[in-house]
């Protein structure tokens, strides 16, 4: 059925009085329930129809007009203007985006604190000499290395309790930053810069790829068991290397394998951030990605340092 207004109706619409215009539009509106479609059919701009319908002379018609409007992009019921992050997404995308921004804000503060502490340790030479040449410094270094592992236990238990979770996160970050700084203190500046640049490029590339792949429907949850098994093998290999030191080639191979594994962890944890972490697990999600980035940097530092020998 042709729903276009006949020419005579169009002429009456343009040349009639205001009441006739609204009556004609009201019939059109009841047929389409959409002001844009109706405006297109009768060849009038929607702004003109809005001005006529919402006038104070016809309050009942104005209420009915507003009631029958379709949902707009800024309606709360529609979940805002954001698109789903992955095809099967059921939650509000705006809430998930807010959660993701919160996680990356925490990680940014952690990385800034790490850079500040590490730069202080590297530039202030007496700090590194104290840890390298004195027995007290060696004992304190062992305590600092163990501290992140000790803090992770209460952090996992209190990761949803504010502000205890932030205090534990700060202790964890500072202890790990001190370890990074002592590692970089006896490393060439060129090697540190190369490792930092490569880490930045890899992290940004893998993050963008994971968001793109999630939007296309790919799922990386299957990587979890394989990455965990590979991490156990690397830990055992590291213990063997402490007891029976290997050569430069073995160190380079070890560093490359660690880099590949933590690249996989960045993809895996980013996929969990998009799909699986609940809104109360922001501390644990930030810790996971922060550890991935730090371990990737340290493994690349090991590779470049072995090449410099």
BALOBA-1460 file (C-alpha; in Angstrom, 3 decimals):
// residues 309
<rec num="1" residu="x" x="0.000" y="0.000" z="0.000"/>
<rec num="2" residu="x" x="1.341" y="3.392" z="-0.978"/>
<rec num="3" residu="x" x="1.518" y="5.559" z="2.133"/>
<rec num="4" residu="x" x="2.644" y="8.745" z="0.393"/>
<rec num="5" residu="x" x="0.343" y="11.684" z="0.785"/>
<rec num="6" residu="x" x="-1.556" y="12.580" z="-2.382"/>
<rec num="7" residu="x" x="-0.750" y="15.878" z="-4.004"/>
<rec num="8" residu="x" x="-3.938" y="17.490" z="-2.748"/>
<rec num="9" residu="x" x="-3.079" y="16.576" z="0.860"/>
<rec num="10" residu="x" x="0.416" y="17.982" z="0.424"/>
<rec num="11" residu="x" x="-1.029" y="21.236" z="-0.863"/>
<rec num="12" residu="x" x="-3.382" y="21.459" z="2.083"/>
<rec num="13" residu="x" x="-0.448" y="20.751" z="4.390"/>
<rec num="14" residu="x" x="1.594" y="23.597" z="3.032"/>
<rec num="15" residu="x" x="-1.221" y="26.115" z="2.522"/>
<rec num="16" residu="x" x="-3.634" y="25.225" z="5.312"/>
<rec num="17" residu="x" x="-3.681" y="26.572" z="8.812"/>
<rec num="18" residu="x" x="-1.644" y="25.202" z="11.733"/>
<rec num="19" residu="x" x="-4.370" y="22.901" z="13.023"/>
<rec num="20" residu="x" x="-4.757" y="21.223" z="9.633"/>
<rec num="21" residu="x" x="-1.005" y="20.704" z="9.415"/>
<rec num="22" residu="x" x="-0.917" y="18.982" z="12.776"/>
<rec num="23" residu="x" x="-3.944" y="16.827" z="11.976"/>
<rec num="24" residu="x" x="-2.319" y="15.588" z="8.755"/>
<rec num="25" residu="x" x="0.959" y="14.920" z="10.497"/>
<rec num="26" residu="x" x="-0.824" y="13.146" z="13.355"/>
<rec num="27" residu="x" x="-2.270" y="10.629" z="10.883"/>
<rec num="28" residu="x" x="1.148" y="10.132" z="9.375"/>
<rec num="29" residu="x" x="2.723" y="9.778" z="12.841"/>
<rec num="30" residu="x" x="0.239" y="7.152" z="13.952"/>
<rec num="31" residu="x" x="1.151" y="5.117" z="10.859"/>
<rec num="32" residu="x" x="4.910" y="5.288" z="11.227"/>
<rec num="33" residu="x" x="5.594" y="6.070" z="14.953"/>
<rec num="34" residu="x" x="8.753" y="7.760" z="13.771"/>
<rec num="35" residu="x" x="9.100" y="11.470" z="13.219"/>
<rec num="36" residu="x" x="12.024" y="11.103" z="10.807"/>
<rec num="37" residu="x" x="10.211" y="8.636" z="8.549"/>
<rec num="38" residu="x" x="7.070" y="10.721" z="8.605"/>
<rec num="39" residu="x" x="8.998" y="13.869" z="7.805"/>
<rec num="40" residu="x" x="10.692" y="12.144" z="4.898"/>
<rec num="41" residu="x" x="7.409" y="10.879" z="3.469"/>
<rec num="42" residu="x" x="5.711" y="14.288" z="3.582"/>
<rec num="43" residu="x" x="8.939" y="16.052" z="2.608"/>
<rec num="44" residu="x" x="9.243" y="18.296" z="5.675"/>
<rec num="45" residu="x" x="12.245" y="18.733" z="7.945"/>
<rec num="46" residu="x" x="11.842" y="17.045" z="11.359"/>
<rec num="47" residu="x" x="12.672" y="20.321" z="13.122"/>
<rec num="48" residu="x" x="9.532" y="21.946" z="11.654"/>
<rec num="49" residu="x" x="7.378" y="19.048" z="12.780"/>
<rec num="50" residu="x" x="8.921" y="19.166" z="16.245"/>
<rec num="51" residu="x" x="8.168" y="22.858" z="16.525"/>
<rec num="52" residu="x" x="4.542" y="22.418" z="15.445"/>
<rec num="53" residu="x" x="3.758" y="19.309" z="17.458"/>
<rec num="54" residu="x" x="5.392" y="20.440" z="20.688"/>
<rec num="55" residu="x" x="3.658" y="23.833" z="20.701"/>
<rec num="56" residu="x" x="1.686" y="24.805" z="23.764"/>
<rec num="57" residu="x" x="-1.558" y="24.977" z="21.743"/>
<rec num="58" residu="x" x="-1.804" y="21.177" z="21.581"/>
<rec num="59" residu="x" x="-0.503" y="19.757" z="24.908"/>
<rec num="60" residu="x" x="-2.183" y="16.355" z="24.608"/>
<rec num="61" residu="x" x="-0.758" y="15.779" z="21.145"/>
<rec num="62" residu="x" x="2.669" y="16.903" z="22.380"/>
<rec num="63" residu="x" x="2.633" y="14.299" z="25.173"/>
<rec num="64" residu="x" x="1.575" y="11.564" z="22.758"/>
<rec num="65" residu="x" x="4.328" y="12.645" z="20.362"/>
<rec num="66" residu="x" x="7.013" y="12.394" z="23.033"/>
<rec num="67" residu="x" x="5.666" y="9.029" z="24.244"/>
<rec num="68" residu="x" x="5.825" y="7.466" z="20.784"/>
<rec num="69" residu="x" x="9.316" y="8.660" z="19.928"/>
<rec num="70" residu="x" x="11.764" y="5.800" z="19.322"/>
<rec num="71" residu="x" x="14.738" y="5.320" z="21.632"/>
<rec num="72" residu="x" x="17.584" y="7.684" z="20.986"/>
<rec num="73" residu="x" x="21.306" y="7.150" z="21.383"/>
<rec num="74" residu="x" x="21.497" y="9.035" z="24.672"/>
<rec num="75" residu="x" x="18.681" y="7.095" z="26.374"/>
<rec num="76" residu="x" x="19.802" y="5.252" z="29.509"/>
<rec num="77" residu="x" x="17.714" y="2.205" z="28.606"/>
<rec num="78" residu="x" x="19.638" y="1.725" z="25.373"/>
<rec num="79" residu="x" x="22.998" y="1.525" z="27.161"/>
<rec num="80" residu="x" x="24.382" y="4.743" z="25.716"/>
<rec num="81" residu="x" x="26.059" y="5.224" z="22.380"/>
<rec num="82" residu="x" x="28.892" y="2.671" z="22.847"/>
<rec num="83" residu="x" x="28.962" y="-0.448" z="20.743"/>
<rec num="84" residu="x" x="29.489" y="-3.921" z="22.266"/>
<rec num="85" residu="x" x="33.116" y="-4.902" z="22.784"/>
<rec num="86" residu="x" x="32.430" y="-8.448" z="21.538"/>
<rec num="87" residu="x" x="29.512" y="-10.083" z="19.693"/>
<rec num="88" residu="x" x="27.957" y="-11.960" z="22.639"/>
<rec num="89" residu="x" x="28.183" y="-9.046" z="25.074"/>
<rec num="90" residu="x" x="25.114" y="-8.762" z="27.334"/>
<rec num="91" residu="x" x="26.221" y="-6.106" z="29.835"/>
<rec num="92" residu="x" x="26.183" y="-2.364" z="29.313"/>
<rec num="93" residu="x" x="29.207" y="-1.425" z="27.147"/>
<rec num="94" residu="x" x="29.560" y="1.940" z="28.896"/>
<rec num="95" residu="x" x="29.992" y="0.229" z="32.267"/>
<rec num="96" residu="x" x="32.637" y="-2.100" z="30.868"/>
<rec num="97" residu="x" x="34.458" y="0.798" z="29.205"/>
<rec num="98" residu="x" x="34.463" y="2.659" z="32.515"/>
<rec num="99" residu="x" x="35.922" y="-0.408" z="34.210"/>
<rec num="100" residu="x" x="38.622" y="-0.699" z="31.530"/>
<rec num="101" residu="x" x="39.550" y="2.976" z="31.877"/>
<rec num="102" residu="x" x="39.849" y="2.528" z="35.626"/>
<rec num="103" residu="x" x="42.196" y="-0.447" z="35.205"/>
<rec num="104" residu="x" x="44.474" y="1.336" z="32.765"/>
<rec num="105" residu="x" x="44.536" y="4.423" z="35.009"/>
<rec num="106" residu="x" x="45.776" y="2.287" z="37.908"/>
<rec num="107" residu="x" x="48.377" y="0.638" z="35.662"/>
<rec num="108" residu="x" x="49.544" y="4.048" z="34.447"/>
<rec num="109" residu="x" x="50.140" y="5.197" z="38.045"/>
<rec num="110" residu="x" x="51.967" y="1.941" z="38.781"/>
<rec num="111" residu="x" x="54.235" y="2.351" z="35.765"/>
<rec num="112" residu="x" x="54.930" y="6.003" z="36.622"/>
<rec num="113" residu="x" x="55.879" y="5.003" z="40.170"/>
<rec num="114" residu="x" x="58.087" y="2.230" z="38.801"/>
<rec num="115" residu="x" x="59.880" y="4.600" z="36.435"/>
<rec num="116" residu="x" x="60.389" y="7.172" z="39.204"/>
<rec num="117" residu="x" x="61.801" y="4.674" z="41.715"/>
<rec num="118" residu="x" x="63.944" y="2.887" z="39.131"/>
<rec num="119" residu="x" x="65.340" y="6.178" z="37.826"/>
<rec num="120" residu="x" x="66.235" y="7.228" z="41.374"/>
<rec num="121" residu="x" x="68.060" y="3.954" z="42.040"/>
<rec num="122" residu="x" x="69.929" y="4.142" z="38.737"/>
<rec num="123" residu="x" x="70.987" y="7.794" z="39.005"/>
<rec num="124" residu="x" x="71.871" y="7.783" z="42.721"/>
<rec num="125" residu="x" x="74.890" y="5.444" z="42.625"/>
<rec num="126" residu="x" x="75.392" y="5.039" z="46.426"/>
<rec num="127" residu="x" x="72.067" y="3.158" z="46.616"/>
<rec num="128" residu="x" x="73.185" y="0.502" z="44.141"/>
<rec num="129" residu="x" x="76.648" y="0.292" z="45.737"/>
<rec num="130" residu="x" x="75.119" y="-0.232" z="49.174"/>
<rec num="131" residu="x" x="73.084" y="-3.199" z="47.969"/>
<rec num="132" residu="x" x="75.974" y="-4.647" z="45.948"/>
<rec num="133" residu="x" x="78.878" y="-4.301" z="48.389"/>
<rec num="134" residu="x" x="77.481" y="-4.698" z="51.920"/>
<rec num="135" residu="x" x="76.017" y="-7.685" z="53.711"/>
<rec num="136" residu="x" x="73.149" y="-5.606" z="55.072"/>
<rec num="137" residu="x" x="72.387" y="-4.410" z="51.572"/>
<rec num="138" residu="x" x="72.323" y="-7.993" z="50.277"/>
<rec num="139" residu="x" x="69.972" y="-9.071" z="53.072"/>
<rec num="140" residu="x" x="67.729" y="-6.075" z="52.394"/>
<rec num="141" residu="x" x="67.759" y="-6.908" z="48.689"/>
<rec num="142" residu="x" x="66.528" y="-10.437" z="49.434"/>
<rec num="143" residu="x" x="63.758" y="-8.984" z="51.615"/>
<rec num="144" residu="x" x="62.717" y="-6.607" z="48.822"/>
<rec num="145" residu="x" x="62.603" y="-9.458" z="46.308"/>
<rec num="146" residu="x" x="60.415" y="-11.553" z="48.615"/>
<rec num="147" residu="x" x="58.101" y="-8.652" z="49.552"/>
<rec num="148" residu="x" x="55.969" y="-8.671" z="46.349"/>
<rec num="149" residu="x" x="55.249" y="-12.386" z="46.794"/>
<rec num="150" residu="x" x="54.349" y="-11.877" z="50.453"/>
<rec num="151" residu="x" x="52.086" y="-8.913" z="49.689"/>
<rec num="152" residu="x" x="50.188" y="-10.790" z="46.985"/>
<rec num="153" residu="x" x="48.574" y="-13.102" z="49.555"/>
<rec num="154" residu="x" x="46.814" y="-10.365" z="51.594"/>
<rec num="155" residu="x" x="46.258" y="-8.406" z="48.390"/>
<rec num="156" residu="x" x="44.271" y="-11.296" z="46.945"/>
<rec num="157" residu="x" x="42.245" y="-11.531" z="50.159"/>
<rec num="158" residu="x" x="41.606" y="-7.776" z="50.522"/>
<rec num="159" residu="x" x="41.471" y="-6.812" z="46.856"/>
<rec num="160" residu="x" x="37.824" y="-5.713" z="47.229"/>
<rec num="161" residu="x" x="38.238" y="-3.776" z="50.485"/>
<rec num="162" residu="x" x="38.956" y="-0.074" z="50.122"/>
<rec num="163" residu="x" x="41.389" y="1.520" z="51.089"/>
<rec num="164" residu="x" x="43.365" y="-1.533" z="52.250"/>
<rec num="165" residu="x" x="43.605" y="-2.787" z="48.669"/>
<rec num="166" residu="x" x="45.225" y="0.461" z="47.485"/>
<rec num="167" residu="x" x="47.712" y="0.475" z="50.365"/>
<rec num="168" residu="x" x="48.774" y="-3.106" z="49.624"/>
<rec num="169" residu="x" x="48.943" y="-2.290" z="45.930"/>
<rec num="170" residu="x" x="51.259" y="0.631" z="46.700"/>
<rec num="171" residu="x" x="53.597" y="-1.562" z="48.768"/>
<rec num="172" residu="x" x="53.596" y="-4.207" z="46.048"/>
<rec num="173" residu="x" x="54.365" y="-1.645" z="43.325"/>
<rec num="174" residu="x" x="57.154" y="0.103" z="45.244"/>
<rec num="175" residu="x" x="58.875" y="-3.169" z="46.152"/>
<rec num="176" residu="x" x="58.774" y="-4.391" z="42.570"/>
<rec num="177" residu="x" x="59.912" y="-0.985" z="41.313"/>
<rec num="178" residu="x" x="62.930" y="-1.179" z="43.606"/>
<rec num="179" residu="x" x="63.805" y="-4.599" z="42.172"/>
<rec num="180" residu="x" x="63.545" y="-3.211" z="38.643"/>
<rec num="181" residu="x" x="65.727" y="-0.262" z="39.598"/>
<rec num="182" residu="x" x="68.458" y="-2.488" z="41.073"/>
<rec num="183" residu="x" x="68.355" y="-4.652" z="37.955"/>
<rec num="184" residu="x" x="68.791" y="-1.611" z="35.723"/>
<rec num="185" residu="x" x="71.491" y="-0.070" z="37.946"/>
<rec num="186" residu="x" x="74.181" y="-2.375" z="36.558"/>
<rec num="187" residu="x" x="72.947" y="-2.269" z="32.956"/>
<rec num="188" residu="x" x="74.011" y="-0.068" z="30.081"/>
<rec num="189" residu="x" x="71.670" y="2.866" z="29.441"/>
<rec num="190" residu="x" x="71.363" y="1.948" z="25.764"/>
<rec num="191" residu="x" x="70.115" y="-1.535" z="26.695"/>
<rec num="192" residu="x" x="67.555" y="-0.065" z="29.106"/>
<rec num="193" residu="x" x="66.268" y="2.343" z="26.464"/>
<rec num="194" residu="x" x="65.999" y="-0.388" z="23.812"/>
<rec num="195" residu="x" x="64.121" y="-2.663" z="26.208"/>
<rec num="196" residu="x" x="61.736" y="0.110" z="27.267"/>
<rec num="197" residu="x" x="60.936" y="1.117" z="23.678"/>
<rec num="198" residu="x" x="60.381" y="-2.464" z="22.546"/>
<rec num="199" residu="x" x="58.207" y="-3.196" z="25.597"/>
<rec num="200" residu="x" x="56.049" y="-0.132" z="24.889"/>
<rec num="201" residu="x" x="55.570" y="-1.053" z="21.239"/>
<rec num="202" residu="x" x="54.744" y="-4.689" z="22.011"/>
<rec num="203" residu="x" x="52.281" y="-3.870" z="24.809"/>
<rec num="204" residu="x" x="50.398" y="-1.285" z="22.739"/>
<rec num="205" residu="x" x="50.303" y="-3.553" z="19.677"/>
<rec num="206" residu="x" x="49.063" y="-6.598" z="21.581"/>
<rec num="207" residu="x" x="46.467" y="-4.548" z="23.455"/>
<rec num="208" residu="x" x="45.046" y="-3.067" z="20.262"/>
<rec num="209" residu="x" x="45.090" y="-6.471" z="18.595"/>
<rec num="210" residu="x" x="43.219" y="-8.086" z="21.497"/>
<rec num="211" residu="x" x="40.501" y="-5.422" z="21.444"/>
<rec num="212" residu="x" x="40.162" y="-5.833" z="17.676"/>
<rec num="213" residu="x" x="40.088" y="-9.645" z="17.907"/>
<rec num="214" residu="x" x="37.499" y="-9.563" z="20.710"/>
<rec num="215" residu="x" x="35.272" y="-7.326" z="18.581"/>
<rec num="216" residu="x" x="35.566" y="-9.855" z="15.747"/>
<rec num="217" residu="x" x="34.484" y="-12.675" z="18.068"/>
<rec num="218" residu="x" x="37.819" y="-14.322" z="18.900"/>
<rec num="219" residu="x" x="38.309" y="-15.758" z="22.374"/>
<rec num="220" residu="x" x="41.706" y="-16.291" z="24.040"/>
<rec num="221" residu="x" x="40.557" y="-18.056" z="27.187"/>
<rec num="222" residu="x" x="42.045" y="-21.326" z="25.904"/>
<rec num="223" residu="x" x="45.557" y="-19.871" z="26.365"/>
<rec num="224" residu="x" x="45.334" y="-20.051" z="30.162"/>
<rec num="225" residu="x" x="46.431" y="-23.679" z="30.772"/>
<rec num="226" residu="x" x="49.193" y="-23.536" z="28.144"/>
<rec num="227" residu="x" x="50.631" y="-20.301" z="29.532"/>
<rec num="228" residu="x" x="50.526" y="-21.604" z="33.090"/>
<rec num="229" residu="x" x="52.331" y="-24.796" z="32.108"/>
<rec num="230" residu="x" x="54.980" y="-22.844" z="30.197"/>
<rec num="231" residu="x" x="55.470" y="-20.537" z="33.191"/>
<rec num="232" residu="x" x="56.087" y="-23.508" z="35.502"/>
<rec num="233" residu="x" x="58.719" y="-24.852" z="33.095"/>
<rec num="234" residu="x" x="60.458" y="-21.459" z="33.008"/>
<rec num="235" residu="x" x="60.501" y="-21.175" z="36.797"/>
<rec num="236" residu="x" x="62.104" y="-24.629" z="37.122"/>
<rec num="237" residu="x" x="64.592" y="-23.732" z="34.381"/>
<rec num="238" residu="x" x="65.493" y="-20.522" z="36.239"/>
<rec num="239" residu="x" x="66.167" y="-22.464" z="39.436"/>
<rec num="240" residu="x" x="68.388" y="-24.872" z="37.535"/>
<rec num="241" residu="x" x="70.229" y="-21.949" z="36.007"/>
<rec num="242" residu="x" x="70.918" y="-20.539" z="39.486"/>
<rec num="243" residu="x" x="72.436" y="-23.830" z="40.623"/>
<rec num="244" residu="x" x="74.178" y="-24.622" z="37.349"/>
<rec num="245" residu="x" x="74.879" y="-21.401" z="35.437"/>
<rec num="246" residu="x" x="74.548" y="-21.702" z="31.683"/>
<rec num="247" residu="x" x="76.234" y="-19.761" z="28.898"/>
<rec num="248" residu="x" x="75.284" y="-16.592" z="27.050"/>
<rec num="249" residu="x" x="73.322" y="-18.437" z="24.340"/>
<rec num="250" residu="x" x="71.213" y="-20.233" z="26.932"/>
<rec num="251" residu="x" x="70.475" y="-16.943" z="28.678"/>
<rec num="252" residu="x" x="69.355" y="-15.400" z="25.388"/>
<rec num="253" residu="x" x="67.116" y="-18.380" z="24.608"/>
<rec num="254" residu="x" x="65.627" y="-18.190" z="28.088"/>
<rec num="255" residu="x" x="64.950" y="-14.462" z="27.724"/>
<rec num="256" residu="x" x="63.277" y="-14.952" z="24.329"/>
<rec num="257" residu="x" x="61.033" y="-17.715" z="25.673"/>
<rec num="258" residu="x" x="60.019" y="-15.601" z="28.665"/>
<rec num="259" residu="x" x="59.231" y="-12.690" z="26.337"/>
<rec num="260" residu="x" x="56.999" y="-14.869" z="24.153"/>
<rec num="261" residu="x" x="55.162" y="-16.307" z="27.146"/>
<rec num="262" residu="x" x="54.425" y="-12.913" z="28.679"/>
<rec num="263" residu="x" x="53.284" y="-11.609" z="25.300"/>
<rec num="264" residu="x" x="50.740" y="-14.412" z="25.467"/>
<rec num="265" residu="x" x="49.836" y="-13.384" z="29.018"/>
<rec num="266" residu="x" x="49.216" y="-9.791" z="27.878"/>
<rec num="267" residu="x" x="46.734" y="-11.046" z="25.280"/>
<rec num="268" residu="x" x="45.146" y="-13.464" z="27.767"/>
<rec num="269" residu="x" x="44.768" y="-10.924" z="30.597"/>
<rec num="270" residu="x" x="43.515" y="-8.205" z="28.241"/>
<rec num="271" residu="x" x="40.881" y="-10.626" z="26.951"/>
<rec num="272" residu="x" x="39.873" y="-11.343" z="30.555"/>
<rec num="273" residu="x" x="39.710" y="-7.602" z="31.193"/>
<rec num="274" residu="x" x="37.284" y="-7.183" z="28.299"/>
<rec num="275" residu="x" x="35.067" y="-10.185" z="29.057"/>
<rec num="276" residu="x" x="35.527" y="-11.858" z="32.438"/>
<rec num="277" residu="x" x="36.782" y="-9.652" z="35.258"/>
<rec num="278" residu="x" x="33.973" y="-8.375" z="37.471"/>
<rec num="279" residu="x" x="33.757" y="-4.727" z="38.435"/>
<rec num="280" residu="x" x="35.047" y="-5.473" z="41.959"/>
<rec num="281" residu="x" x="38.232" y="-7.131" z="40.673"/>
<rec num="282" residu="x" x="39.889" y="-3.955" z="39.427"/>
<rec num="283" residu="x" x="42.914" y="-4.350" z="41.738"/>
<rec num="284" residu="x" x="43.599" y="-7.919" z="40.690"/>
<rec num="285" residu="x" x="43.158" y="-7.095" z="37.013"/>
<rec num="286" residu="x" x="45.620" y="-4.196" z="37.314"/>
<rec num="287" residu="x" x="48.161" y="-6.391" z="39.126"/>
<rec num="288" residu="x" x="47.942" y="-9.063" z="36.425"/>
<rec num="289" residu="x" x="48.596" y="-6.681" z="33.539"/>
<rec num="290" residu="x" x="51.258" y="-4.782" z="35.491"/>
<rec num="291" residu="x" x="53.170" y="-8.018" z="36.154"/>
<rec num="292" residu="x" x="52.903" y="-8.947" z="32.475"/>
<rec num="293" residu="x" x="54.440" y="-5.635" z="31.423"/>
<rec num="294" residu="x" x="57.229" y="-5.708" z="34.033"/>
<rec num="295" residu="x" x="58.169" y="-9.303" z="33.261"/>
<rec num="296" residu="x" x="58.204" y="-8.575" z="29.534"/>
<rec num="297" residu="x" x="60.545" y="-5.632" z="30.139"/>
<rec num="298" residu="x" x="62.885" y="-7.678" z="32.351"/>
<rec num="299" residu="x" x="63.016" y="-10.557" z="29.856"/>
<rec num="300" residu="x" x="63.870" y="-8.196" z="27.001"/>
<rec num="301" residu="x" x="66.477" y="-6.582" z="29.244"/>
<rec num="302" residu="x" x="68.017" y="-10.033" z="29.760"/>
<rec num="303" residu="x" x="68.184" y="-10.646" z="26.002"/>
<rec num="304" residu="x" x="69.769" y="-7.283" z="25.148"/>
<rec num="305" residu="x" x="72.172" y="-7.523" z="28.062"/>
<rec num="306" residu="x" x="73.337" y="-10.937" z="26.869"/>
<rec num="307" residu="x" x="73.904" y="-9.492" z="23.394"/>
<rec num="308" residu="x" x="76.103" y="-6.747" z="24.853"/>
<rec num="309" residu="x" x="78.563" y="-9.227" z="26.379"/>
